[in-house]
Each structure stands twice: as structure tokens, then as C-alpha cells.
Amino acid sequence: MTGRRLTVEVPMRWADMDAYGHINNVNLVRMMEEARIGAFGVPGGDRSTGSRPRRRPLL
């Protein structure tokens, strides 16, 4: 994937920062997960951006 860049904007919430304006490590990982879902879709989905997971019948 050389030469291609994927950009996903993830809004930052006020609760994501501490009193000094730093982002907590847990919130940073959560923001990366949101960016991954925004770019590639949800796990179990059809891989389209923002898709919902497919429902499968229970066995």
C-alpha cells in the first residue's frame, strides 16, 4: 500500500482529555478503533464503510 493514505476524522470529546489537556491512553486506543471501523466497517459486516454486522441464525 505504498503511496496511498487513508484519513478518517474521529471527533474528540471533552471527556477524552484530563485536566491538563492530555489524552488518556485508553481513549487513544478507543479513537483508533473508531477510525478502523469508520475506514473498514464493523467486524462481521460486509466490509463497506460503516456497515452493520450480518445477522446469522443461531444453531
PATILO-996996 format. One line per 10 residues: number of its first residue (from 1); their letters; for each residue x, y, z of N, C-alpha, C. Coordinates in pm, 1 decimal. Atoms other than C-alpha are relative to their C-alpha. Layout:
<pts>
NUM) A) X Y Z X Y Z X Y Z ~ ...
</pts>
This chain:
<pts>
1) MTGRRLTVEV) 82.1 -117.4 0.0 0.0 0.0 0.0 87.1 124.5 0.0 ~ -87.1 -116.5 4.9 272.2 242.8 -84.0 -65.3 109.9 -80.8 ~ 51.3 -114.8 72.2 172.7 589.6 -190.0 -146.2 30.9 25.2 ~ 141.4 -25.4 -29.1 -185.0 562.0 -59.1 -15.9 30.6 148.1 ~ 22.7 -38.7 -138.8 -307.0 727.1 257.7 -149.7 1.8 26.1 ~ 139.4 2.4 -40.3 -633.8 673.9 436.6 -17.0 93.2 118.8 ~ 23.4 -95.4 -107.6 -768.8 953.7 654.6 -143.1 -13.6 49.1 ~ 132.1 7.2 -61.7 -1059.5 916.1 897.0 -1.9 100.8 114.1 ~ 12.5 -97.2 -107.0 -1171.6 1203.9 1116.7 -82.0 -59.5 113.5 ~ 69.1 48.5 -119.0 -1265.0 1096.2 1469.3 -15.6 119.1 93.1
11) PMRWADMDAY) 17.7 -115.7 -87.2 -1421.8 1370.7 1678.5 48.6 -29.1 142.0 ~ -48.1 15.1 -136.4 -1260.7 1425.3 2017.1 -103.0 59.7 94.5 ~ 96.9 -47.2 -97.9 -1492.6 1457.6 2312.2 72.5 64.4 117.1 ~ -57.5 -67.6 -115.1 -1434.3 1673.4 2614.9 48.2 -101.4 102.9 ~ -35.5 101.9 -99.4 -1423.2 1361.1 2835.7 124.5 -79.5 -38.6 ~ -118.7 73.3 43.6 -1131.1 1221.0 2630.6 128.8 56.4 60.8 ~ -120.9 -65.1 -52.0 -886.1 1465.2 2794.2 -5.6 13.5 151.5 ~ -7.0 -25.3 -144.2 -766.6 1509.7 3150.5 8.3 150.4 24.6 ~ -2.2 -141.7 -37.4 -733.9 1840.2 3337.4 112.8 77.1 -68.0 ~ -114.0 -65.7 64.3 -401.1 1913.7 3160.3 -10.8 0.9 -152.4
21) GHINNVNLVR) 18.4 4.0 144.5 -541.4 1856.7 2810.3 66.1 -118.3 -67.3 ~ -61.5 120.7 55.7 -370.7 1518.7 2764.5 -106.1 -104.8 -25.2 ~ 92.9 108.1 31.3 -548.8 1225.3 2603.9 45.3 -125.9 72.9 ~ -26.7 124.0 -71.6 -568.7 914.4 2819.6 32.1 -110.7 -100.9 ~ -38.2 108.7 90.8 -406.3 603.8 2662.7 -118.3 -86.5 -40.5 ~ 118.1 81.1 31.5 -732.4 410.6 2683.5 -85.4 70.6 -104.2 ~ 79.3 -75.7 96.9 -913.7 686.5 2497.0 68.3 5.6 -136.0 ~ -73.2 0.6 126.6 -641.2 693.3 2232.8 -26.4 -129.8 -76.8 ~ 28.8 128.9 64.0 -694.9 322.9 2162.5 -144.5 -3.4 -48.5 ~ 140.2 -4.8 40.4 -1072.5 378.3 2152.2 -16.9 82.9 -127.0
31) MMEEARIGAF) 7.7 -83.4 119.6 -1023.5 656.0 1896.7 55.2 -73.4 -122.2 ~ -54.5 78.8 111.8 -808.7 424.8 1682.1 -99.1 -107.2 -43.3 ~ 102.6 98.7 34.8 -1081.4 158.2 1699.7 -112.5 65.1 -79.8 ~ 103.7 -70.9 74.3 -1340.5 413.0 1585.6 46.2 33.1 -141.9 ~ -53.1 -29.6 133.1 -1115.0 513.3 1295.9 4.5 -126.1 -85.9 ~ -4.1 125.9 74.6 -1068.6 147.6 1195.1 -139.3 -39.5 -47.6 ~ 137.4 34.1 38.3 -1444.8 87.2 1196.4 -50.2 96.3 -106.5 ~ 40.6 -97.0 101.2 -1502.4 408.5 1002.1 63.2 -26.0 -135.1 ~ -71.2 23.9 126.1 -1248.2 303.6 740.3 -35.4 -134.1 -62.6 ~ 14.3 135.1 54.3 -1308.9 -70.0 705.1 -131.5 -67.9 33.1
41) GVPGGDRSTG) 127.3 59.9 -37.3 -1653.3 -134.6 854.1 11.8 -80.3 127.6 ~ 2.2 74.4 -126.5 -1758.0 -334.1 1158.9 41.5 -144.7 -22.7 ~ -34.5 141.6 13.6 -1625.6 -686.1 1224.3 -124.8 -82.2 -28.5 ~ 113.9 83.2 36.6 -1855.1 -942.1 1065.2 -92.8 65.0 -100.3 ~ 82.6 -69.5 98.2 -2001.4 -683.5 827.7 42.6 -36.4 -141.2 ~ -34.3 28.7 139.0 -1972.4 -673.7 451.0 120.5 80.9 -46.8 ~ -123.4 -76.5 22.9 -1654.3 -459.5 476.0 -21.5 133.1 -69.5 ~ 21.0 -134.2 51.8 -1821.9 -148.2 344.3 6.1 98.3 116.2 ~ -20.5 -99.6 -104.0 -1761.7 171.5 536.1 -125.7 17.1 83.5 ~ 111.3 -19.2 -91.7 -1982.7 192.9 842.6 -107.9 -104.9 -9.7
51) SRPRRRPLL) 102.9 102.2 16.3 -2164.3 -132.1 761.3 -35.1 -65.8 132.4 ~ 44.5 71.4 -119.5 -2360.4 -327.1 1016.9 34.1 -147.8 -14.1 ~ -30.4 143.4 8.7 -2276.4 -687.3 1106.6 -117.4 -78.1 -55.8 ~ 104.4 87.4 53.1 -2465.9 -959.9 925.4 -60.0 -81.7 112.4 ~ 64.7 83.8 -99.1 -2720.0 -1146.3 1131.0 7.6 -143.5 -46.8 ~ -9.5 141.3 32.4 -2661.8 -1518.2 1142.2 -95.5 -77.2 89.7 ~ 93.9 77.3 -81.9 -2914.3 -1774.6 1259.7 73.2 -76.0 110.5 ~ -56.4 77.2 -109.5 -2849.1 -1939.8 1593.8 -15.7 -148.3 -29.9 ~ 7.0 145.0 24.9 -2772.8 -2310.5 1575.8 -68.0 -68.8 113.5
</pts>
